[in-house]
Amino acid sequence: MPELSHGPASGNMVIEGDNLQVMLSLRSQYSDSFDVVYIDPPYNRGGNDFRYSDARFHDPDAAPYDAEYVSNEDGEKHTKWLNYMAPRLVAIWNLMADSGVIFISINDIELGRLMMLADEIFDETNRIGVIAWKGSSDNNPSRIVIEHEYVVCYAKNIKKVPQRWRTPEDEVKDALLEQYDELSKETPDLAARAIRWRALLRSNEESLGRLKAYNLLDEKGPYQSARRVHNPKPGGYRYGVSKRGVVKATAKTAYAMPLNGYRFPPATMQRHIDDGRIVFPDNLAQIVQMKDHLVDYKGSLRSVIDIDARAGAYRLKALFGSEFEGFRFPKPMELIELLVGAAGGKDALVLDAFAGSGTTGDAILQMNKKDGGNRRFTLIEEGNGEDQYARTLVAERLKRAIEMDSLKTGFTFMRTGALLPALTATRWPRRST
């Protein structure tokens, strides 16, 4: 549909229609192709978030004449959700590359059942882990205040997934170190170089994330001061630290001791002092800190992440205006960038079979802009076109994002045809014997 497509054909696709039918139709061309999959399926909250058709479960080509929203009073609530998810996860498995990885957002309502289902389809030996995403602060009175969701991660074949993932921050670190090498050649004086380095960080602050904290310099290069000398729990080493080295705890030249003592024995602390890794405050009443050099930084995808969930809504308002309220609970781009950036390279082919508001596509565009990558996305509408978010929101969002940043890329908009292969033709995962 050229009227809804935008820009040059770049391998990016937005597809309108039932996601199961679309994925079945993609098998002939995209089987074993996608490097990273991210999906945000219905959480089955019992409101208007999950609509189920038993007729379509038995025949994906059937008209969803019996489709209705699943309520909390429905005794088959969880069974219907599993019936809905199982064929879609199988279809995704077929589309994933052998080294592919899938991330699934979910909350505690269906977390347990999702993992049992995913263990069956992907095999529990291919489970990479579960991420707890803290996205909000809730002050409402409750027995347990819920402030987090989950992201479940599986590989198609974990043996083909790298032991350690490089994150987008690793790429940024490499670029920063290249810039610093140029500064060092141009500005031999360390003090003058530090001024230019801090100016460089300020001018790129938005794209640096937490790496902007590496704003100090010594002869080894950029570093940040970190409170990593204290023991996290009672029972640490108790001695004094001065600019000359390790001293008695009662020495007049000693800096304040951490509450639980130091995490290092005296000999190790002395070695850090001799190596110039300890930062001494101007005031003896303060605790010494430790240098974390940029060259030693290694990004990682952690099991607990903290990203403000409101960032998703803020992004839509930035694109559509401050009064925009056209989509509930959009995921933040920062979450998608973190996940896709860790599991996929710069040329990754990315699938989102529950496209929602189009966050995944927007995130891929921004990632390519930041690091010059050539990632491509395929976004598929969740339902059967009734809400038509693909054409009314996703396509327009991506168009605005491309035009806002003058990006030299685009996407092709398509919709499903009338008849597609039946579910019985789906290739189920093979199990090794």
Secondary structure, DSSP 8 states (H G I E B T S, - for coil): -TTT-BSS--S-EEEES-HHHHHHHHHHHHTT-EEEEEE------SSTT-EE-HHHHH-TTS--TT-EE--TT-TTHHHHHHHHHHHHHHHHHHHEEEEEEEEEEE-TTTHHHHHHHHIIIIIGGGEEEEEEEE-----S--SS---EEEEEEEESSGGGS-SS---HHHHHHHHHHHHHHHHHHH--SHHHHHHHHHHHHHHTHHHHGGGGG--EEETTEEEEEE--SB-SSS--B--EEETTEEE-TT-TT-----TT-BSS-HHHHHHHHHTT-EE--SSTTS--EEEEEGGG------SEEE--TTHHHHHHHHHH-TT---SSS---HHHHHHHHHHHS-TT-EEEESS-TTTHHHHHHHHHHHHH----EEEEE-SSSSSS-HIIIIIHHHHHHHHHHTT-S--BEEEE--S----GGG--------
